Every structure is written in C-alpha cells, then in structure tokens.
Amino acid sequence: SSAAPLPSTNFGVFALGDRHYWPKPEDKKYFCKPGYDLDTKLESLGAKRLLPLGIGDDQDDDGFRTGLKAWEPELW
C-alpha cells in the first residue's frame, strides 16, 4: 500500500517452479506462486506488462528451458 506507482515501468516475469512439489490439486495454487504474485503486483502498481507470465517447470523434458523457449521469442 505504500509502494509508489510505476506507470513508466515495463516488465516481463518468468516464474520458475517444479510441479512435483505440489502434486495435490488443492496445492496447485502454490506452483510458481511468487512469479504470479510479482506479475499481479507490478500490474496493480500501473506497470505495463510486455508479455504474458512465463512458466518454467523443472518437470518438463528440458526443465525450465521448455517454458523459456516458448516465452523468450515473445520477449525479443
């Protein structure tokens, strides 16, 4: 509540996680939660999102790189 607005800030967030740690459906909300929280907070402070939140999951075949390969071209 005391944070200054960020209207001139552009951002992109790539969250890292491992869905193995949250196998129960009710715990799904914890997967990459810091990334989701940061993305939401920056937007609420008026910052401009450059691209949708990226997700890197260590359980993917190539680890987090699978999600990064899909997200990175959108960034550049």
N, C-alpha and C positions, 0 to 999 in steps of 0.2 A: 504494500500500500504506500510505502514511502519512496518507491522507485520512480525515477524521472521518466517521462515519456520518451520514446525512441523513434520519432517519425522519420528521421533521416538515416535509420539503420536498415540495411538489407541483410537477410540471413537465410541460411540453409542448415538444417540439422540432420546428421546421420547418426542414428542410435545403434549401439552395439548391445547384443544380448545373446542368450543361449536358452532356447525354449525348453531344453532338457531340465532346467531348474524349476520350471513351472508346468509340470505335466497335467495337473488337475484343471479342468475347465474353469473352475471358480478362481483360480490363481492366474489366469491368462492376463489379467489387468496389470500384473507386475512385470511382464515381459517388456523390456525396453522402456520402462516407465520414466526414468529420468529424461530420456530423449523426448518422449511425448510431452512431459511436463515443461521442459525447456521450450519446445516448439510452441506450445499453447501460451506460455508466459510472454515470450517475445511478441507474439501476435497481439496479445492483450495490452501490451505497452505501446502499440502503434507501429512496431517494426514491420517492414514489408517482407513477406515470405517470397523467396526467389523460386522455390520449387517445393513439392510435397516432401514431407518427412521421409527419409530413407531408413531402411531397417537392415542391419547386418546380423545374421543369425549364425552362430558357430555350428549349429547342427546342419546347415546346408552343406552340399557336397564340397564346395570350395570355401567353407567357413563364411566369414563375413564378406569375403570378396564377391560372392554371388550377388548379394544385395547391392554392394558398392558398384559392381559392373553395370547394373541396371540404373542406378541413381546418378553416377558420375557424368555420363553424357548430357544429362539434363542440366547439370551444374555448369558445364562448359559450353 
